[in-house]
Amino acid sequence: MTQKPTSDSEVYSRTNETIGIKPTSGTLSLIVRRLFNVLLYISQKDGDIETYRRPLIEIMAHIEYNSNDAKLLKDHFRSMMNGILVEWNSVDAKGTQTWEASPLLAHARIESSENRPTIVEWSLPKPIRERLRDLTSYTRFSLQMHTRLRTGASVALYEICARYATNPSQLSVRAPVSWWHPRLTGSSSESELVYKYFKRDVIRPSVAEINVQADFTVELIEYKAGNRVDEIQFRVIPKERHDDDGESLRYDGALLEKVTRLGLSVEEAKRVCEKHDGLVVLDAIALTERRAAITTAEPLHSKAAYFTATLSKGYTANKKAPPKSQQRVLDLPLVDVEMGRLREAFNAKQLNEAFGYFKELDVTQQRAEIESFLSTKPERDISAAIKKNSLTNMVARTAFSGWLAAKLRGDPSSDELLEFALQKKAGP
């Protein structure tokens, strides 16, 4: 594993025109975002020269990528030069409006030998180089913050909101949902956008993660046209500064959002995630939601209190015996919880392996598998997403991978689950 930098002094500037970039082709993944920012940081540090050079191990350390495999880096470089095109608009002091489009990198080179460290060389496109020289309007970022945020959407939202952190209005740009979607997801796909899923799967987890990791908090503001959310923006509120010599812990934004949805504050959710394993927290959330759904028992007055008690008591009730209608939830045998958790982890592994198998097929075989899946008549939204943009839609991809995993392997036997559990216990 590479050693990550720990200094918050590793900061760099980006002109505001290059913040919140929209890919017009390809996908801006988390690793590509981190890699691009590191290359900008080094380029800015070295000054305005034609090409830049660094040892591969240094670049990998900055992006906290657990591999020094040059082949993987080549794939990312190809994406940055050929698979991702970004565009932006700007207005100069004379009022001249300019539209520009550019790849993220102009060229890349990797030098490998048995006796010397692998060296990476790159150059930047002319529009990006010009903006590194002319920092008239810019925002400063920390490389460490980019490694603390665990998803590409969190990084994108953080960068956009950081631009407005010192704005007197404390408000980000207000724009249609369709403007925000490609900028946060990093996807150029034009698949049908359903706001409630975009909010659930992208916005809320990113907001929760930023509110813990960043030196400001963000709040989502929605603007409706009739019953439909048409535009959104974010309120950006700086936090009070506190001296802290230790490195901040990292949190799963989606998990934090689930905990806060029960009624806990962000700080309370942060303490819960510090103290308990993520899977234990998920079990407690599921237990709380199941109890809240019981209509034959006394209504649950506080999900937050029940959730906290569930964690502290280890899936058992308080000393006072609960009503019988509650016992089937509170006294859920731990073996059932563990088996459910194990089966979920096994299924996730199966889905990843199934999709990996699919990617190894040739185009004709892939098309045949997709047609076979569509013949099972999946839900209309999934079918439409696949027909329009193949498997770029994550919901559709998950459904397809689940079908393919079942086709390839079927339901796991007890022996398979036992073997999987032993492998997990043994570790890598």
TILO-31521 format. One record per residue: y, x, z of N, C-alpha, C in turn; residue in one letter. Coordinates in steps of 0.1 Angstrom, whole numbers, plus 5000, padded with zeros to 4 digits. Layout:
<atoms>
YXZYXZYXZA
...
</atoms>
This chain:
<atoms>
498850095000500050005000501250095000M
502250054992503450134992504350105004T
505150205007506050195019507350125015Q
507750025022508949955018510150015025K
511350005018512550055024512949965036P
513550015046513949935057515449935060T
516250005051517650015054518449895047S
519249835055520149725049521249785042D
521449925041522549985034522249985019S
521049945015520749955001521249824994E
522549824991523249714985523749744971V
523949644963524449664950525249544946Y
526049554936526949444931526449384918S
526549254917526349184904527549104900R
527949114888529049024884528548884884T
529548794887529148654889528648584877N
528948644865528448584852526948594851E
526348704858524948724857524148664869T
524848584877524148524888523748374883I
522548334887522048204883521848204868G
521148304863520848314848519748214845I
519848164833518848064828518048124817K
516748134819515848194808515748094797P
515948134785515748054773514348064767T
513648164772512248184768511548254780S
510248244781509548314791509748254805G
509348334815509448284829509948404838T
510948374846511448464856510648454868L
509648534870508748524882509448594893S
508848584905509448654917509448804915L
508348864910508249004908509249054897I
509448974887510349014876511849014882V
512148914890513448904897513649024905R
512649054914512849174922512949304914R
512149314904512149434896513449454889L
514049344884515349354877516449394886F
516349334899517449374908517349514913N
516149574914515949714918516449804907V
516149764894516649844883518149844882L
518749724885520249724885520749804896L
520149804908520549884920520550034916Y
519450074910519350214907520350254896I
520450164886521450194875522850204880S
523250114889524550114894524750244903Q
523750284910523850404918524050524910K
523250534898523350654890524550654881D
525150544879526350544870526050504856G
527150514848527050464834526450574825D
525150574824524450674815523550594806I
522950664796522250604786520850554791E
520150634798518850604803518750634818T
517850574825517650594840516150624842Y
515950704852514550754855514350754870R
513050704874512650704888511150714888R
510550774899509150774901508650624902P
507550594897506950464898506750424912L
506350504921506050474935507350424942I
508550484938509750444944510150304940E
509950274927510250134923509350034929I
508050064930507149964936507449944951M
507850054958508250034972509349944974A
510349944965511449864966511149714964H
510249684955509949544952508749494961I
508249584970507149544979505949484971E
505549554961504449514953503249604956Y
502149544960501049624965500149684954N
500849754945500049814934500949914928S
500350034924501050134916500450134902N
499850024898499150014885500250004874D
500250114866501250114855501050004845A
499749964843499449854833500249724837K
500249694850500949574855502449584852L
502949704855504349724852504749714838L
503849754829504049744815504149594811K
503349514817503349364814504749304818D
505249354829506549294834507649354825H
507549474821508549534812508549454798F
507349424793507249354780507949214782R
507749154793508349024796509849034796S
510349144803511849154804512449194791M
511749254782512349294769512149194758M
510949124759510649034747510448884752N
509948864764509548734768510548654774G
511648724779512748654786514048684780I
514748574776516048594770517048514779L
518048574784519048504793520348494786V
521048384790522348364783523448324794E
524648344791525748304801527048284793W
527948214799529248194794530348254803N
531348304797532448374805533748344799S
534848354807536248324802537048444807V
537748514797538548624802539948584806D
540848684809542148654814543048574804A
542748594791543548524781542948384777K
541948344784541348214782540348214771G
539948324766538948334755537548304761T
536848204756535548174760534548244752Q
533548304759532548384752531148344757T
530248324747528848294750528048424746W
527148464755526348584752524848554755E
523948624748522548614751522048754751A
521048784759520548924760519148924767S
518349014763517149044771517549114784P
516649114794516949184806516949334805L
516049384796516049534794516149564779L
516749674776516749724762515549804758A
515049884767513849964764513250014777H
511950044777511250094789510250204784A
510050294793509150404790508450444803R
507150474802506350514814505650644810I
505850754818505250884816504150904827E
502950934823501850954832501151084829S
500751154840499951274839499151294851S
498051374851497251384862497851464873E
498751554870499251654880500651614885N
501251514879502651484883502751334885R
503751294893503951144896504251074883P
503850954882504250864871505750834871T
506350854860507850834859508150714850I
509150634855509550514847510950544842V
511150514829512450534823512850394817E
514150364818514650244812516050244808W
516550154799517950144795518249994796S
519549974798520049834799520749784786L
520649654783521349604771522849624773P
523549624762525049654762525749554771K
525549414770526249324778526049344793P
524849384797524649414812525249544816I
525249644808525849774811527349754812R
527949664804529449644804529749584818E
528949494822529249424835529049514847R
528149614846528049704857529349794858L
529949814846531149894847532349814851R
532449684848533649604850533249504861D
533449534874533049444885534349374890L
534949294880536149224884535849114894T
534849044891534448934899532948944902S
532548984915531249014918530748964931Y
529448974934528848944947527949054950T
527949094963527149204968525849154974R
524749224971523349184976522649294982F
521749264991520949364998519549354992S
518949474989517549474984516649424994L
516849455007515949405017515849255017Q
517049185015516949045015516048985004M
516049054993515249004982513749024985H
513349114993511949134997511649035009T
512548995016512348895027512048755021R
512648725011512448595005511148594996L
510348494998508948504993508648434980R
509648364975509448294962510648324953T
510348304940511448324930512548224931G
512148104935513147994937514048024949A
513548084959514348124971515348234967S
514848324960515748434955516848384947V
516548294937517548244928518548154935A
518148064945519047984952519948074961L
519348174967520048264976521148334968Y
520848384956521848454948523048364944E
522748234940523748144936524648104948I
524048084960524748044972525548154977C
525048274976525748394982527048414975A
527148374962528348384954529448294961R
529048184967530048094973530148104988Y
529548204994529548215009530948235015A
531848305007533148325012534148235006T
533748134999534648034992535147945003N
536447915003537047835013536447695014P
535947645002535447505002533947505007S
533347625008531947635013530947555004Q
531347534992530547454983530147534970L
528847524966528447584954528847504942S
528547544930528747474918528047334919V
528747234915528047094914527647074899R
526347054897525847044884524646944883A
524346904871523246814869521946874874P
520946794878519646844882519046934871V
519246894859518646964847519247104846S
520447124851521047254851520347344862W
520147284874519547364885518047404882W
517347314876515847334875515447464869H
515947494857515447624851515947744858P
517147734865517747844872516947874885R
516447774891515647794904514147824901L
513547754892512147774889511947894880T
512947944873512848054864511948024852G
511847894849510947854838511847794826S
511547834814512247784802511547664797S
510447614803509747504798510647374799S
510547294789511347164789510447044792E
509447064801508646954805509446854813S
508946734814509646624820509946654835E
511246644839511646674852511646544861L
510946554872510946444882511546504894V
512746444897513546504908512846514921Y
512146404925511546404939510546514940K
509846554929508846664930509646794930Y
510646804922511446924922512046954936F
512546844943513146854956512046894966K
510846834965509846854975509246994973R
508947034961508147164958509047284957D
510347264953511147384950512347394960V
513147284960514447294968514247304983I
513447204988513347205003512747335009R
511647385003511047505008512047625007P
512747634996513747744994514847735004S
515347615007516447595017515947635030V
514747595034514147625047514047785049A
513647845038513447995039514748065040E
515748025032517048085032517748065046I
517547955052518247925064517748005076N
516548065074515948155084516348295081V
516248335068516348475065517748525062Q
518648445056519948485051520948485062A
522148535060523248535069524148415067D
523648315060524248185059523248075058F
523547955061522647845059523147755047T
522247685041522647605030522147455033V
522947365028522547225029522647155015E
521647075012521647014999522546884999L
523346874989524146754987523746684974I
523446554975523046484963524046384959E
524246364946525146264940524346174931Y
524446044933523645954926524445884915K
523645844904524145764894523245634894A
523745534901522845414904521845454915G
520545444912519545474921518945614919N
519445684909518945814905519845924909R
519246034915520046154918520346224905V
521646234902522146284889522546434890D
523346464901523846594903523546644917E
523546774919523446824933524246954934I
524546984946525247114950524847144964Q
525247264969524847314982526147354990F
526047315003527147355012526647495018R
527447595018527047725022527847755035V
527247775046527847795059527447925065I
528448025066528048155072527648135087P
526648225090526148225104526948325112K
526948295125527648395134526748525134E
527448635134526748765134526248805147R
525048855148524448905160523849045157H
524049135166523449275164521949265166D
521249315157519749315158519249435151D
518649525159518249655154516849635147D
516149535151514849515145514849445132G
513749455125513749385112513349245113E
514049155106513749015107512348985102S
511648885109510348845105510448765092L
509348755084509348675072508648545075R
509048445068508548315070508148245057Y
507148165057506848085045507747965045D
508547955034509547845034508947705033G
507847695026507147565026506647525039A
506147615047505647585061506747545070L
507847625069509047595077509547455074L
509547415062510147285058509247175063E
507847195063506947095069507147075084K
507447185091507647175105508947105108V
510047145101511347075104511346935100T
510446895091510346755087509846665099R
509146725108508646655120509746625130L
510946695128512046665137512446785145G
511846905143512247025150513447095142L
514247165149515347235143514747355136S
515547425128515147545121514747655130V
515547665141515247775151513947745158E
513747615162512447575168511347605159E
511447565146510447585136510147735135A
511147815135511047965135510248015146K
510447965158509748015170508247975169R
508047855164506647805162505847895152V
506547935141505848015131505648165136C
506548205145506348335151505148345160E
504948235167503948235178502548195173K
502448115162501148065158500848105144H
499548115141499048135128499348025119D
499648055106500147945097499047835095G
497847865095496747765093496647675106L
496947735117496947655130498047555130V
499247605125500447515124500147405114V
499547435103499147325093498247225099L
497247275107496247185113497047085123D
497947145130498747065140499546965133A
500147005122500946905114500046795109I
498946825103498046725098497546625109A
497246685121496846605133497946505137L
499246565137500346475141500546365131T
500446395118500646285108499546185109E
498346225112497246135113497446035125R
497946095136498246015148499345915145R
500345955138501545875135501045755126A
500045775118499645675109498745565115A
498245585128497445485135498345365139I
498045255134498845135137498245055149T
497045085153496445015164496745075177T
497345185177497745255190499245235193A
499645275204501045265208501845355198E
502945305193503745385183504045525189P
504045615180504445755183505945765183L
506545795194508045795195508645925190H
507846035191508446165187507346245181S
507446265168506446355161506646495166K
507846535168508146675173507446705186A
507546605195506946635208505446635208A
504846545200503446535198502846665192Y
503646705181503246835174503246955184F
504346965192504447075201503347065211T
503046945216501946935226500546965220A
500346925208499146955201498847105200T
499947185196499847325195499547385209L
500347345219500147415232498847375239S
498247265236497047225242495847255234K
496047315222494847355214494047245209G
494647135204494047025198493446935209Y
493846935221493346845231494546765237T
494246655244495246565249495846625261A
496946565266497546605279496546565290N
496846615302495846595313495546445315K
496546355313496246215314495446175302K
494346095304493546055293494245965283A
494145995270494845915260494045785258P
494745685252494045555248492845595239P
491845505240490645535231491045535216K
492045455213492445455199492945585194S
493445675203493945805200492845905200Q
491845885208490845995211490146045198Q
489945955188489246005176490146105169R
491446105171492346205165492446325174V
492746305187493046415196491846495199L
490646435199489446495203488646545191D
489346555179488646605167487946735170L
486646745168485946865171486546985163P
486647095170487247215164486347265152L
485047235153484147275142484547205129V
484947075130485346995119486647055113D
487547095122488847155118488547285110V
487747365116487447495110486747475096E
485847385095485147355083486047305072M
486947215076487947165067488847275062G
489247365071490147475067489347575058R
488147605061487347685053487147635039L
486847505038486647445025487947445017R
489147425023490347435016490547575010E
490247675019490447815014489547845003A
488247795004487247814993487647754980F
488147624981488647554969489747624963N
490747674971491847754965491347874957A
490447944963489848064956489148024943K
488447904944487747864932488747824921Q
489847764924490847724914491447854908L
491747954916492248074910491248144901N
490048144905488948204897488748134884E
488847994885488647914873489747934863A
490947944868492047964858492048104853F
491648204861491448344856490448344845G
489348274846488248264836488848204823Y
489648094825490248024813491148124806F
491948204812492848294806492048404798K
490848434801490048534794489448484781E
489448344780488848284767489848314756L
489248304744490148314732490848174730D
491748174721492648054719491747934715V
490747944707489947834702489147774714T
488647864723487847824734488747754745Q
489947814746490947744755491347604751Q
491547594738491947464733490747364735R
489547414733488347324735488247274750A
488547364759488447334773489547224777E
490747244771491847154774491547014768I
490947014756490646884750489546814758E
488546894763487446834771488046774784S
489046844790489646794802490446664799F
491146664788491946544785491046424782L
489846454777488946344774488446264787S
488646334799488346264811489446164816T
490446154808491546064810492246094824K
492846204826493546234838494846144839P
495546154850496746074852497746094840E
498445994837499345994825500346114826R
500946134838501946244839501246384836D
500046404841499346524838499046544824I
498446434818498146444804499346464795S
500446404798501646424790502146564791A
502146614803502646754806501846854798A
500546834798499646934791499846924776I
499946804770500146784756501446844751K
502446834760503846884756503947034758K
503447084769503747234772502447304777N
501347254773500047324777499947324792S
499747434798499447444812500647514820L
501847504815503047564822503447474834T
503147344834503447264845502447294856N
502847324868502047364879501047254884M
501547134884500747014888499647004879V
499947004866498946994855497947104856A
498447224858497547344859496547334870R
497047284882496147274894495047164891T
495447054885494446954881493447004872A
493947074861492947134852492047234858F
492647324866491847424873490747364882S
491147254889490147194898489047134890G
489347074878488347014869487447124864W
488047244860487247354854486347414865L
486847434877486147484888484847404891A
485047274891483947184894482947184882A
483447204870482547214859481747344859K
482347454863481647584863480747604875L
481147554887480447584899479947464906R
480547344905480147224913480547244927G
480147144936480547154950479847264957D
480547334966479947454973478747404982P
477747484983476647464992477047515006S
476247485016476447545029476347695029S
475347745022475147885021476347955014D
476947895004478147954998479247955007E
479547845014480547845024480347955035L
479147965040478848065050479148205045L
478648235032478948365026480448395025E
481148285021482648295019483248325033F
482848255043483348275057483148415062A
481948475059481648605063482448715056L
482748685043483548775035485048775041Q
485548655044486848645050486948725063K
485848715071485848775084485848925082K
485048975072484949115070486249175065A
487049095057488249145052488049215039G
489149265033489049335020488249465021P
</atoms>
